[in-house]
Amino acid sequence: MNTRPTFLPGSLAVTSLQQLRLSAPLVHCLTNDVVQSFTANVLLALGASPAMVVDSGEAAQFSAIADALLINVGTLTRPHADAMLAAVHAANQAGKPWVLDPVAVGGLSWRTEFCLKLITLKPAAIRGNASEILALSGLSASGRGVDSGDDSLAALPAAQQLARQTGAVVAVTGETDYVTDGERSRAVAGGHPMMTRVVGTGCALSAVVAAFVALPGGRLDNVAAACRVMSCAGERACAVVKGPGSFTPEFLDNLYLISEEWLNGEGML
């Protein structure tokens, strides 16, 4: 088993993005109330199609139609939980991939129990910060709400364990993102600290991961490509903006304009 992460080649990120733009996957987002509009705009800027169908009956019906499903528990309520479970079961029955974003898991007991139940239902991918991934894998973590107090590299062994346990590709995001299927691991550099000062960048990344897991090809590299696309656009946006207030429009523009040349920069561990 190769546990040492390697950087994703830019050419693979380019290929995944090209496939996304050609196929325009329909992503059913059961996400938190704070980020719905931003998440939809991120998906549209990249070339995917977002939808937010939240009634439990309709959510189940729509998950069978969509190309992928996102489950984000950020503003979890009992009706949200019912809709999410119905949507996951319908997606599984239809053979559609779904992604879990376990927001604030470990800090609150009910959502932690709910996410532990969800991971038994075979997500295609799980995307969280280091503290969330540590908590979801059963290890101690030092997160505070949605904020991570742990380092993404330190959480990589937990991510690998969680991937082996669930069969999902696990992305643990931070200063450097690490993506693993339990045997192989990719590192994704880039991004900017300012991205943590804008509500919704992590949640939107999980929706982008859902769009990319709907693509053909290797799921590990497709999820890593999703992380790279977002970090690249964020890095370029933060290079020219004055602060968080001007970040969002610049970020969306960079997602829309992102090119092969931008993605082809490769790093070395």
C-alpha angles and dihedrals in degrees: 000000000000106000097167110100120233126199117257110251112242090233091064092051089050092051093050092048091049090052091050093051091049096047100034094204118217108235120199106210119200091177138147122291094241097063108032098110095043091047092051092049092050092053092046092049090055094047101259125120119240128204131178110199107166109169109104094233095045093040091060092047093047095048089065089054099044123082093230141001131222121205112193116173098194097121097022119180131168092260089047090051092051091050092047094052091047091049094048093050091048092048091050092049090050093046093244119147121240134195130214124213104188097200113195093352111166095033098069123042104215096049089045091054090045094051091046086056092047095054089061088062095071109255114198090221141003121207122189145131121269096268092049093049092047091050094045090052090053098255128123116268137183102218124141110211108301092347120096120224092185134079120250094227091050088054094051095093089052090049090051090049091048091049092053091046096050105025088235128128104246123209117193109190132204138107084334119020120225122200122189142173090197094264105045126035134197128202121212119194129190134066126108136251090245088070088073089058094063121075114242109019093117094042091048089050089058089054090050089050087054090052091050096047087060089064126094120253134048112349094209093058093041091056091046088050090055089054092047094050091052095044092048093051091045093049092051093046094050091051091069109025126093096220146319094306093065095035101084100059091042091049093051090048091052092049089052093047099038110139142194090255092056093051098044096077107112128197132203129223 
